[in-house]
């Protein structure tokens, strides 16, 4: 059946691509994967990427209130960071994560895919309730099962997690950490290196 297009496809030559992308992202409100942009517009991935780059430059050059960011493998329109304090927007209905939840989320982010038993071994305490809470909030997802006795569930971070931290990929997360934090005290490896 396909995704319904938000405009008449016969008029694509008359519509400025950056205006169309801006409208799509504004209507979405959430990050829009490149595949969804292509499905809505009929563009190739390269055309979507090029249009996103042009829109980002256009918004920056015109000093508009919004900026385009790459997040969670897609694009999103957000308020310019320098306007944050001026706007003084108060978001309601959000709650901060507990220190336990942040600890589990950090372990999953840097060690994924990881099982509950491995998380509990690192933390030294039961993590079932915290892990279930993070799954319910959409920050962590089940990635499958480990091929070992008991076939434990493997956990990893979600695209929503990347959206929340404002990063496009997990590689960006490791790259944003200061060097003194990324060093592992036990064996000298960094968080970007594999455990295997």
C-alpha positions in Angstrom: 0.0 0.0 0.0 2.8 2.4 0.8 3.0 5.6 2.7 0.6 8.3 1.5 2.4 11.4 0.2 1.6 14.7 1.9 1.4 16.5 -1.5 0.4 16.0 -5.1 3.3 14.2 -6.8 2.5 15.9 -10.1 3.7 19.2 -8.6 7.2 18.1 -7.5 9.0 20.3 -10.1 7.3 23.4 -8.6 8.2 22.7 -5.0 11.6 23.7 -3.6 13.2 20.5 -2.2 14.4 22.3 1.0 10.9 23.7 1.6 9.5 20.2 1.2 12.0 18.7 3.6 11.4 21.5 6.1 7.7 20.9 6.0 8.1 17.1 6.5 10.4 17.5 9.4 8.2 20.2 11.0 5.1 18.0 10.7 6.9 15.0 12.1 8.3 16.7 15.1 10.4 13.6 15.8 13.5 12.5 14.0 12.6 11.2 10.5 14.8 8.4 9.2 16.3 8.9 5.7 14.2 6.0 4.5 11.0 7.8 5.5 12.1 11.0 3.8 12.7 9.0 0.7 9.4 7.3 0.9 7.5 10.6 1.3 9.4 12.4 -1.4 10.5 9.8 -3.9 14.1 11.0 -3.6 17.1 8.7 -3.5 19.2 8.6 -0.3 21.8 10.8 -1.9 19.1 13.4 -2.9 17.7 13.3 0.7 21.2 13.8 2.2 22.0 16.6 -0.2 18.7 18.4 0.4 19.3 18.0 4.2 22.7 19.6 3.9 21.3 22.5 1.8 18.5 23.0 4.3 20.9 23.0 7.3 23.0 25.7 5.5 19.9 27.7 4.6 18.6 27.7 8.2 22.1 28.7 9.5 22.7 31.4 6.9 19.3 33.0 7.5 19.7 32.8 11.3 16.3 31.2 11.6 15.0 29.9 15.0 15.5 26.3 13.9 18.4 24.2 12.9 18.5 20.8 11.3 20.4 18.1 13.1 21.3 14.5 12.2 20.0 12.2 15.0 19.2 8.5 15.3 20.0 7.8 11.7 17.7 10.6 10.4 17.0 14.3 10.5 15.1 16.5 12.9 14.3 20.2 13.2 15.2 21.6 16.6 15.5 25.0 18.3 18.9 26.7 17.9 20.9 26.0 21.0 21.7 29.7 21.5 17.9 30.4 21.8 17.3 27.9 24.5 17.6 30.3 27.5 15.8 33.1 25.7 12.7 30.9 24.9 12.5 29.6 28.4 10.3 26.6 27.4 9.2 24.5 30.3 8.6 20.9 29.2 6.0 19.1 31.3 5.4 15.4 31.8 9.0 14.4 31.7 10.9 12.8 34.6 14.6 12.5 35.1 16.2 9.0 35.3 17.4 7.8 38.6 21.2 7.3 39.2 20.6 3.5 39.0 18.8 3.9 35.6 21.6 6.1 34.3 24.2 3.6 35.4 22.4 0.7 33.6 21.8 2.8 30.5 25.5 3.7 30.4 26.5 0.1 30.7 24.2 -1.0 28.0 25.3 1.9 25.7 28.9 1.1 26.0 28.9 -2.7 26.3 26.0 -3.7 24.0 24.9 -6.2 23.1 24.8 -7.3 26.8 22.7 -9.6 28.9 21.0 -8.8 32.2 23.5 -11.2 34.0 26.4 -9.3 32.6 24.9 -6.0 33.7 24.3 -7.3 37.2 27.9 -8.7 37.3 29.3 -5.2 36.5 26.9 -3.4 39.0 27.0 -6.1 41.7 23.3 -5.8 42.3 20.0 -7.0 40.7 19.1 -4.9 37.7 15.9 -6.5 36.5 13.5 -3.8 37.6 15.6 -0.9 36.3 16.2 -2.8 33.0 12.5 -3.4 32.5 11.8 0.2 33.2 14.3 1.4 30.6 12.7 -1.1 28.1 9.2 0.3 28.9 10.5 3.9 28.3 11.9 2.9 24.9 15.5 3.7 25.8 16.7 0.1 25.6 15.5 -2.7 23.3 15.8 -6.4 23.0 18.3 -7.3 20.3 17.8 -11.0 20.3 19.1 -13.9 22.3 22.7 -15.1 23.0 23.5 -18.5 21.7 24.5 -19.9 25.1 22.7 -22.0 27.8 19.4 -20.5 28.8 19.5 -18.2 25.7 19.5 -15.0 27.6 18.1 -11.8 26.1 20.6 -9.4 24.6 19.9 -5.7 25.2 21.0 -2.6 23.4 20.1 1.1 23.1 17.3 2.3 20.8 17.0 5.0 18.2 15.0 6.9 20.8 18.0 6.8 23.1 20.1 8.5 20.4 17.3 11.0 19.9 17.3 11.8 23.7 21.0 12.4 23.8 21.0 14.2 20.4 23.5 12.0 18.6 23.3 10.3 15.2 25.1 7.1 16.2 26.8 5.3 19.1 30.2 6.1 17.5 29.4 9.8 18.2 28.8 9.0 21.8 32.2 7.5 22.3 33.8 10.3 20.4 32.1 12.9 22.6 33.6 11.5 25.8 36.7 13.2 27.3 39.8 11.0 27.0 40.2 10.7 30.8 36.7 9.3 31.1 37.0 6.8 28.3 40.0 5.1 29.8 39.2 1.9 31.5 41.2 1.7 34.8 41.5 -2.1 34.8 43.0 -2.8 31.4 43.7 0.5 29.6 41.2 -0.1 26.9 38.8 2.7 25.8 35.0 2.5 25.6 35.3 2.4 21.8 37.2 -0.9 21.8 35.5 -4.2 21.7 35.2 -6.6 24.6 35.6 -9.6 22.3 
